[in-house]
């Protein structure tokens, strides 16, 4: 059947689709559906107004207070987006009598995502730069569940979540 | 006259049965086509809420260069998903320094991040050595060099105690297809010696 124009339906395909082949792997298009007009459109992140499935951004926070970034406001709305730090590193030596595990991440404050990074208990001699690679997912595609736990592992080194959300 | 007569029979049948089949005599939908359909300009679908069933859906795409007409709907299978995860196991690293591992993943098609890092010391390797209060700093970075992605891992200013010490590094590389993910690149903010700062505005285009 050929429809020379637009088409409206509640269901499009009921049969089995053919799998994508290696010929199509670099040219296939992903589709999404607008919640405003229900039209199906292709995803094209090369267009300025089209975000793609997610965005990746690298924040370089230079001239920090030695190795400490207590809070950097990305201004990204935490009700509409999820932000995750995928990897991070600091650019110079830290000093102290003990050593430390670097900690970094995001937290939501007043509906905005705040970055933080630090080597606790040790410090750099000069102001340094944290590099944080972050993924920004629209919540259309990503669901964030509330924190689970605390899981008390009773002074042992292992534990188990016996009732995971997705099974 | 004959044509009008046929149309009126068809309309009456459609009203009685409420289902029309093309290529089938037993349609179960309002309009059921056993075969292909081509739509010229746009498709609109009444929204249906997703029912929670993580393994019960297929992500579909279209092929803009398919045979006969463009736009054949295809199901994405494992190898060609928008995100690909490739675990790596790098053995026999000299001391702790993996200065430049060329993954030969093309930068024009993908951008990558690394996650799930694990460092396993060889027998006798007592870890990163320091005899004073300098605790060094740990680099864990994926970077572009030429047309491919490279990885750097290690303590650039410290070492293991012995030159014979080795590490095994395990990590996952996440490949994001540039056709579906937006790369906003690198943005630098000067915190002017403070431990707080603000971007001013959220990134544009998210």
Interface residues (C-beta under 8 A of the other chain):
Chain A: X1 X2 X3 X4 X5 X6 X7 X8 X9 X10 X11 X12 X13 X14 X17 X18 X19 X20 X22 X24 X25 X26 X27 X28 X29 X30 X31 X33 X35 X37 X38 X39 X40 X42 X43 X45 X48 X49 X51 X52 X53 X54 X55 X56 X57 X58 X59 X60 X61 X62 X63 X64 X65 X68 X69 X70 X71 X72 X73 X74 X75 X76 X77 X81 X86 X87 X88 X89 X90 X91 X92 X93 X94 X95 X96 X97 X99 X100 X102 X119 X122 X124 X127 X131 X133 X135 X136 X138 X166
Chain B: X22 X29 X31 X32 X33 X35 X36 X37 X38 X39 X40 X41 X42 X43 X44 X45 X46 X47 X48 X54 X58 X59 X60 X61 X62 X63 X64 X65 X72 X73 X74 X75 X76 X77 X79 X80 X82 X109 X111 X113 X114 X115 X133 X134 X135 X136 X137 X138 X139 X140 X141 X142 X157 X174 X176 X178 X179 X180 X181 X182 X183 X184 X185 X186 X187 X188 X189 X190 X191 X192 X193 X194 X195 X196 X197 X198 X199 X200 X201 X202 X203 X204 X205 X206
